[in-house]
C-alpha cells in the first residue's frame, strides 16, 4: 500500500498586480533543486481592504513565509506582529518570516539593489536620482544612502510622498535627500551619476515609456530599473542605446530572493541556481 506524499510547505507573495512577476517559477525551481517539498503561490489582492484577511490567512494556513510587493509594503505593517530594525527605519516591509505563529516583517529590497548595482558601479560618493518613491523605492533610497551615496533626489508626482521619503533617508542615514516634482518629462539634476526607475512604468505587458528628458542622460550615467519582466525594459534599452551602463531588475530580484530563501529555509543560497531559474522563467533559456 503506497502512502500519500506529505503536504507541500507553502510560501506566497501578496500584491497587485503580480501576474507578470517571475518570482513563483524561480522559487519553485530553486525548491526543486534542493529537493524541498515546497511551493510558491502569487496572490493578487486587487484592493487594500483584502489585505488584513490575506495576512491573517498566511498565519492561519501555516505558510512558511510571504513576500509583500506593491502596493502593500507600507500598508501591511500594522497587521504584522513584529518588524525588524530595517522596517522600522525604512517604513516598509517586503517579506515576512513566521516564528511560532508570529509574523515578523523584514525589508531587503534595498539590499538586493545595492548588491546588483555594485556589480556594475560603486555607489560610494555617487549622486543618485530616483523616479518614484513607493514602498520599494523608499527602501532602496535608504539602502543606497547607507551604502555611501553622497546625495539623493526623489522625483515624484506626489509632493507629500517625495518629501516624506527624502526626510526618511536623511533621518536614517544623515545623507542629504531632496524632493523634485515630476511634471511632464522628468528633469534629472545636473551631476546625477546613478538614475533609478522605481516605478512600474515599462512592465510587461504594457511596456510604457518613461516620460524623461533623455537629452540630460550621458554615457557617464548608470541607469537602474526595478522592473523584473522584461529584463531589458524600454527605459534600459534607451539607456543602452545611449551607451550607458545598466542594472536590470532581474538581478535585483535574484539578490533579494537569495536572502529570503535562506531566511525561510536555513539553506545557503547558490546564486547560479537562482540565475538559471529566473532565466528559464523569463524564457531566456530552455
C-alpha positions as CSV (number, residue, x, y, z in Angstrom):
1,X,0.0,0.0,0.0
2,X,1.5,3.3,-1.1
3,X,1.4,6.3,1.2
4,X,0.4,9.8,0.0
5,X,3.3,12.3,-0.2
6,X,3.4,14.9,2.5
7,X,1.6,18.2,2.1
8,X,3.7,20.8,0.4
9,X,5.0,23.7,2.5
10,X,3.6,26.9,1.0
11,X,5.1,30.3,0.6
12,X,3.5,33.2,-1.2
13,X,3.6,36.8,-2.4
14,X,0.9,39.3,-1.7
15,X,0.4,42.3,-4.1
16,X,-1.2,43.8,-7.2
17,X,-0.5,43.3,-10.0
18,X,1.5,40.1,-9.7
19,X,0.8,38.2,-12.9
20,X,4.0,39.2,-14.8
21,X,6.4,38.6,-11.9
22,X,8.5,35.5,-12.4
23,X,9.2,35.0,-8.7
24,X,7.0,32.0,-8.3
25,X,8.6,30.0,-11.1
26,X,12.0,31.0,-9.8
27,X,11.3,29.9,-6.2
28,X,9.7,26.7,-7.3
29,X,12.7,25.8,-9.4
30,X,15.0,26.5,-6.6
31,X,12.9,24.5,-4.1
32,X,13.0,21.5,-6.6
33,X,16.8,21.9,-7.0
34,X,17.2,21.5,-3.2
35,X,14.7,18.6,-3.0
36,X,12.3,20.7,-0.9
37,X,8.6,19.7,-1.0
38,X,7.7,23.4,-1.1
39,X,5.7,25.6,-3.4
40,X,5.3,29.3,-4.1
41,X,2.0,31.0,-4.8
42,X,1.4,34.5,-6.1
43,X,-1.7,36.0,-4.6
44,X,-3.3,39.0,-6.4
45,X,-5.1,41.4,-4.0
46,X,-6.8,43.9,-6.2
47,X,-7.9,46.2,-3.3
48,X,-6.3,47.1,0.0
49,X,-9.4,46.1,2.0
50,X,-8.4,42.4,1.3
51,X,-5.0,42.8,2.9
52,X,-5.9,42.2,6.6
53,X,-7.6,38.9,5.8
54,X,-4.8,37.8,3.4
55,X,-2.1,38.4,6.1
56,X,-4.2,36.6,8.7
57,X,-4.5,33.7,6.2
58,X,-0.7,33.5,5.9
59,X,-0.7,32.7,9.7
60,X,-3.9,30.5,9.7
61,X,-2.8,28.3,6.8
62,X,0.6,27.6,8.1
63,X,2.7,29.3,5.4
64,X,6.4,29.2,5.9
65,X,6.9,32.8,4.7
66,X,5.5,35.5,2.5
67,X,6.7,38.3,0.2
68,X,4.9,41.6,0.1
69,X,5.0,43.6,-3.1
70,X,3.4,46.8,-4.4
71,X,1.2,48.5,-3.4
72,X,1.2,47.0,0.1
73,X,4.7,47.3,1.5
74,X,3.7,50.1,3.8
75,X,0.0,49.2,4.4
76,X,0.9,45.7,5.6
77,X,2.9,46.8,8.6
78,X,0.0,47.3,11.1
79,X,-1.1,43.7,10.5
80,X,2.3,42.1,11.4
81,X,3.2,41.1,14.9
82,X,6.7,42.5,14.8
83,X,9.1,44.3,12.4
84,X,12.9,44.3,12.3
85,X,15.2,47.4,12.6
86,X,15.3,47.8,8.8
87,X,11.5,48.1,8.6
88,X,11.5,50.5,11.5
89,X,14.0,52.7,9.7
90,X,12.5,52.5,6.2
91,X,8.8,52.3,7.0
92,X,8.1,49.5,4.6
93,X,8.2,45.6,4.6
94,X,8.8,43.4,1.6
95,X,8.8,39.9,3.2
96,X,7.8,38.2,6.4
97,X,9.1,35.2,8.3
98,X,6.9,33.2,10.7
99,X,8.2,32.2,14.1
100,X,5.8,30.1,16.3
101,X,2.8,31.7,14.5
102,X,4.2,35.3,14.8
103,X,4.5,37.2,11.6
104,X,7.8,39.2,11.5
105,X,8.3,41.9,8.8
106,X,11.6,42.5,7.1
107,X,12.9,44.6,4.3
108,X,15.7,43.7,1.9
109,X,14.5,45.5,-1.2
110,X,17.4,47.9,-1.0
111,X,20.0,45.3,-0.1
112,X,19.2,43.5,-3.3
113,X,19.5,46.7,-5.3
114,X,22.9,47.6,-3.7
115,X,24.3,44.2,-4.5
116,X,23.1,44.4,-8.1
117,X,24.4,47.9,-8.6
118,X,27.8,47.3,-7.1
119,X,28.4,44.6,-9.7
120,X,28.3,47.4,-12.3
121,X,29.5,50.5,-10.5
122,X,30.4,51.7,-7.0
123,X,27.8,53.6,-5.0
124,X,30.0,55.3,-2.5
125,X,30.3,59.0,-3.2
126,X,27.7,59.0,-6.1
127,X,24.9,61.4,-6.6
128,X,21.7,59.4,-7.1
129,X,18.3,60.3,-8.6
130,X,15.2,58.1,-8.3
131,X,12.0,58.2,-10.2
132,X,9.2,57.2,-7.9
133,X,9.3,56.7,-4.1
134,X,6.8,54.0,-3.2
135,X,7.4,51.1,-0.8
136,X,10.2,49.6,-2.8
137,X,11.7,53.0,-3.7
138,X,11.9,54.2,-0.1
139,X,13.8,51.1,0.9
140,X,16.2,51.4,-2.0
141,X,16.8,55.1,-1.3
142,X,17.7,54.4,2.4
143,X,19.9,51.5,1.5
144,X,21.7,53.5,-1.2
145,X,22.4,56.2,1.4
146,X,23.6,53.5,3.8
147,X,25.9,52.2,1.0
148,X,27.6,55.6,0.8
149,X,25.7,57.7,-1.8
150,X,26.6,61.3,-1.3
151,X,23.2,62.8,-2.3
152,X,19.7,61.6,-3.3
153,X,17.0,63.3,-5.3
154,X,13.5,61.8,-5.2
155,X,11.5,62.7,-8.3
156,X,7.8,62.0,-7.8
157,X,4.4,63.4,-8.8
158,X,3.1,63.4,-5.2
159,X,4.9,66.1,-3.2
160,X,3.9,64.7,0.2
161,X,5.3,61.3,-0.7
162,X,8.6,62.6,-2.1
163,X,9.3,64.9,0.8
164,X,8.4,62.2,3.4
165,X,10.8,59.7,1.8
166,X,13.5,62.3,1.5
167,X,13.2,63.1,5.2
168,X,13.2,59.3,6.0
169,X,16.5,58.9,4.1
170,X,18.2,61.8,5.8
171,X,16.9,60.8,9.2
172,X,18.1,57.2,8.7
173,X,21.5,57.9,7.2
174,X,22.4,61.5,7.5
175,X,22.8,61.8,3.8
176,X,21.1,64.8,2.2
177,X,18.0,64.0,0.2
178,X,15.6,66.3,-1.5
179,X,12.3,66.1,-3.4
180,X,11.9,67.3,-7.0
181,X,8.5,67.5,-8.7
182,X,7.8,65.2,-11.7
183,X,5.9,67.3,-14.2
184,X,5.8,66.3,-17.8
185,X,9.2,64.9,-18.7
186,X,11.2,64.2,-15.6
187,X,14.2,66.5,-15.2
188,X,17.3,65.0,-13.7
189,X,19.6,67.1,-11.6
190,X,23.0,68.0,-13.1
191,X,25.7,65.7,-11.9
192,X,23.5,62.7,-11.5
193,X,25.7,59.6,-11.7
194,X,23.0,56.9,-11.0
195,X,19.4,57.1,-12.1
196,X,16.9,54.6,-11.0
197,X,13.4,53.9,-12.1
198,X,11.4,52.8,-9.0
199,X,8.0,53.0,-10.8
200,X,6.1,50.3,-12.6
201,X,6.3,52.1,-15.9
202,X,7.8,49.7,-18.5
203,X,6.5,46.5,-17.0
204,X,5.0,43.8,-19.3
205,X,2.6,43.6,-21.0
206,X,2.1,47.4,-21.4
207,X,5.9,48.3,-21.8
208,X,5.2,52.0,-21.3
209,X,7.9,54.5,-22.0
210,X,9.0,56.7,-19.0
211,X,8.5,60.4,-19.6
212,X,12.1,61.6,-19.2
213,X,14.3,64.3,-20.7
214,X,16.8,61.9,-22.3
215,X,19.0,64.8,-23.5
216,X,20.2,65.0,-19.9
217,X,21.5,61.4,-19.9
218,X,25.1,60.8,-20.9
219,X,27.1,57.6,-21.0
220,X,28.6,58.6,-17.7
221,X,25.2,57.9,-16.0
222,X,24.4,54.3,-14.8
223,X,20.7,53.5,-15.2
224,X,18.9,51.1,-13.0
225,X,15.4,49.6,-13.3
226,X,13.4,47.7,-10.7
227,X,11.1,46.0,-13.3
228,X,11.6,42.2,-13.4
229,X,9.7,41.4,-16.7
230,X,11.0,42.1,-19.2
231,X,14.7,42.1,-18.2
232,X,15.5,44.9,-20.6
233,X,12.7,47.5,-20.3
234,X,12.2,50.4,-22.8
235,X,14.0,52.5,-20.2
236,X,17.1,50.3,-20.1
237,X,17.1,49.8,-23.9
238,X,17.1,53.5,-24.5
239,X,19.9,53.8,-21.9
240,X,22.0,51.1,-23.6
241,X,21.4,52.8,-27.0
242,X,23.0,55.9,-25.5
243,X,26.0,54.0,-24.3
244,X,25.1,53.9,-20.6
245,X,25.8,51.0,-18.2
246,X,22.6,49.4,-17.0
247,X,21.4,47.4,-14.0
248,X,18.2,45.3,-14.5
249,X,15.5,44.4,-12.0
250,X,16.0,40.7,-12.6
251,X,19.4,40.7,-11.0
252,X,18.0,42.7,-8.1
253,X,15.2,40.1,-7.7
254,X,17.8,37.3,-7.6
255,X,19.9,39.1,-4.9
256,X,17.0,39.7,-2.6
257,X,15.3,36.3,-3.3
258,X,18.5,34.6,-2.2
259,X,18.4,36.3,1.1
260,X,14.7,35.5,1.5
261,X,15.2,31.8,0.6
262,X,17.9,31.4,3.2
263,X,15.7,33.2,5.9
264,X,12.8,30.8,5.2
265,X,14.7,27.5,4.7
266,X,18.0,27.9,6.6
267,X,19.8,26.8,3.4
268,X,22.7,28.7,1.9
269,X,21.6,30.1,-1.4
270,X,23.5,29.3,-4.6
271,X,23.3,32.3,-7.0
272,X,23.9,30.2,-10.1
273,X,20.8,28.2,-9.3
274,X,18.7,31.3,-8.9
275,X,20.0,32.9,-12.1
276,X,19.3,29.8,-14.1
277,X,15.8,29.5,-12.6
278,X,14.8,33.1,-13.3
279,X,16.2,32.9,-16.9
280,X,14.1,29.9,-17.6
281,X,11.0,31.6,-16.0
282,X,11.5,34.5,-18.4
283,X,12.0,32.2,-21.4
284,X,15.6,33.2,-21.9
285,X,16.9,29.6,-21.8
286,X,15.2,26.2,-22.2
